[in-house]
Amino acid sequence: MHQVLITGATGFVGSALAANLLARGAKVTAVSRNDPDGVRTTEAILTAARGCGLDVSGAVKHHLRVLNINFADLEGELANAGLEEITEIWHVAAEMSYSAHKLGTSFDTNVGNSARLYETAARCAPRCRRFYYVSTAYVAGMAGGPVREELHARGRMVNTYQVTKWSTEQSLHLLYLRCGLPITVFRPTVVVGHRHTGWAHRNGFGFYMFQDAMIAIAAAGHREITVDLLPEARPDLVPIDQLCTDACALTLRRDTGDAFEVFHSSGGIQVRMEEIVRIWGQVAGIDARLGTPTTAMEQKFDRAVAPNRPFARTEWQFQRSRLDAAIDLEQPVQPLSRDELHALCRWYANESSTANEGNAARVAEAI
């Protein structure tokens, strides 16, 4: 039986991955902090399972262990945590801030903690076959165009998250050359909700930042908005279920793969930004169109979504041929259709109204 250690199991990707691994028969050790009784982590995984249409109640009872860790003593606590039977590690936890003011903290978390976890695993988990690091496809930089599944020597970065994720990939490669524990760099593109259920974490991050801002505009009584994006750009959106299918297939494969490998978990490109903006507006109940912001409200909206605007204005073609070969995928991944994307946005607006009130209120302060 696979015994997988996961960090970040209370987050969107980590909770969904833990639920999907449990559903496929793996044992999961979820590393958490500030959760001494494990209730918060367990509930996050159960919520993700329901969102993915999975019943893991029995698996959670028998095959889930929550390991409460003080990251200040990561090495010492993990050394005494009984990692002898761990067969794979998925490092999902990360500092998500874009802010340049948090560069030091983000570097310590994303680069430092990743290196510490890898080195501890190499020492204390003798049966561990592979260390999986969840990065981001946008370490490629902001040039757009075709992106291969390989380490990038350089690229223009626009935020702290990109910089520290790129730095972590380079750090782990150096540590692999020193320690030898195989590494997979796993790069999702823009992660969105479940293709069939719509479920997503309600945190207003990434793709959903624009949706929350539209909801805030509608709540303030406005009925139309002009958004500064490019009509032809097509974002690469990967549904959380596709990401988990990719990750689980890698974890459970019999072939151990190359010692150091880089994969893109991408969903493909199809829907144009002009249509996506229209969908965001329809779901929020306003008329949204592309153009130059002119009113004070539109300019404030523009500032509120500024962290993600460069990504929404650029088109990348992320190759995933190496990933597809590694997991023996016979049929290519199908991009989300316009109707599927509309359903995801509708779920986010309708089913998460309570959480959205808090997110929309924060956005409303900016607009």
MOURCOR-V263482 format. One record per residue. RES is the residue in one letter. PSI is psi in whole degrees, 0 to 359 (* if undefined). Layout:
# MOURCOR-V263482
res=RES psi=PSI
res=RES psi=PSI
This chain:
# MOURCOR-V263482
res=M psi=135
res=H psi=136
res=Q psi=107
res=V psi=128
res=L psi=130
res=I psi=133
res=T psi=156
res=G psi=29
res=A psi=356
res=T psi=353
res=G psi=179
res=F psi=300
res=V psi=315
res=G psi=317
res=S psi=319
res=A psi=319
res=L psi=317
res=A psi=316
res=A psi=317
res=N psi=324
res=L psi=318
res=L psi=319
res=A psi=337
res=R psi=10
res=G psi=5
res=A psi=154
res=K psi=142
res=V psi=130
res=T psi=111
res=A psi=116
res=V psi=124
res=S psi=172
res=R psi=154
res=N psi=37
res=D psi=65
res=P psi=329
res=D psi=357
res=G psi=4
res=V psi=316
res=R psi=317
res=T psi=316
res=T psi=317
res=E psi=322
res=A psi=319
res=I psi=320
res=L psi=320
res=T psi=317
res=A psi=320
res=A psi=315
res=R psi=319
res=G psi=332
res=C psi=4
res=G psi=32
res=L psi=147
res=D psi=106
res=V psi=20
res=S psi=317
res=G psi=319
res=A psi=322
res=V psi=321
res=K psi=321
res=H psi=336
res=H psi=9
res=L psi=130
res=R psi=129
res=V psi=125
res=L psi=106
res=N psi=121
res=I psi=138
res=N psi=109
res=F psi=344
res=A psi=333
res=D psi=47
res=L psi=311
res=E psi=312
res=G psi=316
res=E psi=321
res=L psi=327
res=A psi=332
res=N psi=13
res=A psi=3
res=G psi=61
res=L psi=11
res=E psi=331
res=E psi=0
res=I psi=130
res=T psi=336
res=E psi=153
res=I psi=132
res=W psi=112
res=H psi=101
res=V psi=329
res=A psi=142
res=A psi=157
res=E psi=122
res=M psi=2
res=S psi=141
res=Y psi=347
res=S psi=132
res=A psi=334
res=H psi=341
res=K psi=19
res=L psi=315
res=G psi=311
res=T psi=316
res=S psi=321
res=F psi=316
res=D psi=319
res=T psi=305
res=N psi=317
res=V psi=307
res=G psi=309
res=N psi=327
res=S psi=316
res=A psi=318
res=R psi=318
res=L psi=317
res=Y psi=314
res=E psi=322
res=T psi=320
res=A psi=318
res=A psi=329
res=R psi=320
res=C psi=357
res=A psi=78
res=P psi=337
res=R psi=0
res=C psi=122
res=R psi=332
res=R psi=147
res=F psi=117
res=Y psi=124
res=Y psi=122
res=V psi=108
res=S psi=217
res=T psi=144
res=A psi=342
res=Y psi=11
res=V psi=350
res=A psi=343
res=G psi=188
res=M psi=12
res=A psi=334
res=G psi=190
res=G psi=192
res=P psi=140
res=V psi=122
res=R psi=161
res=E psi=84
res=E psi=165
res=L psi=145
res=H psi=131
res=A psi=329
res=R psi=172
res=G psi=149
res=R psi=122
res=M psi=149
res=V psi=358
res=N psi=166
res=T psi=323
res=Y psi=312
res=Q psi=312
res=V psi=314
res=T psi=330
res=K psi=317
res=W psi=316
res=S psi=322
res=T psi=319
res=E psi=315
res=Q psi=319
res=S psi=314
res=L psi=325
res=H psi=317
res=L psi=319
res=L psi=324
res=Y psi=316
res=L psi=332
res=R psi=317
res=C psi=328
res=G psi=352
res=L psi=121
res=P psi=145
res=I psi=138
res=T psi=121
res=V psi=116
res=F psi=112
res=R psi=100
res=P psi=155
res=T psi=220
res=V psi=113
res=V psi=127
res=V psi=186
res=G psi=176
res=H psi=131
res=R psi=325
res=H psi=326
res=T psi=337
res=G psi=349
res=W psi=138
res=A psi=160
res=H psi=141
res=R psi=71
res=N psi=1
res=G psi=23
res=F psi=152
res=G psi=232
res=F psi=321
res=Y psi=352
res=M psi=318
res=F psi=321
res=Q psi=315
res=D psi=321
res=A psi=322
res=M psi=318
res=I psi=320
res=A psi=321
res=I psi=314
res=A psi=320
res=A psi=334
res=A psi=2
res=G psi=4
res=H psi=151
res=R psi=2
res=E psi=156
res=I psi=146
res=T psi=130
res=V psi=136
res=D psi=78
res=L psi=171
res=L psi=130
res=P psi=325
res=E psi=345
res=A psi=138
res=R psi=115
res=P psi=150
res=D psi=107
res=L psi=124
res=V psi=117
res=P psi=149
res=I psi=328
res=D psi=323
res=Q psi=317
res=L psi=314
res=C psi=324
res=T psi=315
res=D psi=311
res=A psi=317
res=C psi=321
res=A psi=321
res=L psi=315
res=T psi=319
res=L psi=3
res=R psi=152
res=R psi=321
res=D psi=126
res=T psi=348
res=G psi=182
res=D psi=154
res=A psi=322
res=F psi=121
res=E psi=151
res=V psi=127
res=F psi=148
res=H psi=121
res=S psi=87
res=S psi=156
res=G psi=353
res=G psi=169
res=I psi=140
res=Q psi=304
res=V psi=129
res=R psi=152
res=M psi=327
res=E psi=320
res=E psi=325
res=I psi=317
res=V psi=320
res=R psi=321
res=I psi=313
res=W psi=315
res=G psi=315
res=Q psi=316
res=V psi=322
res=A psi=341
res=G psi=29
res=I psi=163
res=D psi=107
res=A psi=132
res=R psi=168
res=L psi=148
res=G psi=194
res=T psi=122
res=P psi=131
res=T psi=322
res=T psi=163
res=A psi=321
res=M psi=317
res=E psi=323
res=Q psi=324
res=K psi=321
res=F psi=316
res=D psi=319
res=R psi=325
res=A psi=324
res=V psi=7
res=A psi=323
res=P psi=327
res=N psi=357
res=R psi=318
res=P psi=327
res=F psi=330
res=A psi=345
res=R psi=3
res=T psi=145
res=E psi=126
res=W psi=152
res=Q psi=94
res=F psi=118
res=Q psi=143
res=R psi=26
res=S psi=324
res=R psi=320
res=L psi=313
res=D psi=321
res=A psi=321
res=A psi=327
res=I psi=10
res=D psi=44
res=L psi=121
res=E psi=324
res=Q psi=136
res=P psi=150
res=V psi=136
res=Q psi=124
res=P psi=156
res=L psi=137
res=S psi=171
res=R psi=317
res=D psi=320
res=E psi=319
res=L psi=320
res=H psi=319
res=A psi=322
res=L psi=315
res=C psi=323
res=R psi=317
res=W psi=314
res=Y psi=320
res=A psi=319
res=N psi=316
res=E psi=352
res=S psi=35
res=S psi=321
res=T psi=312
res=A psi=324
res=N psi=332
res=E psi=317
res=G psi=316
res=N psi=315
res=A psi=325
res=A psi=321
res=R psi=318
res=V psi=322
res=A psi=328
res=E psi=329
res=A psi=336
res=I psi=*
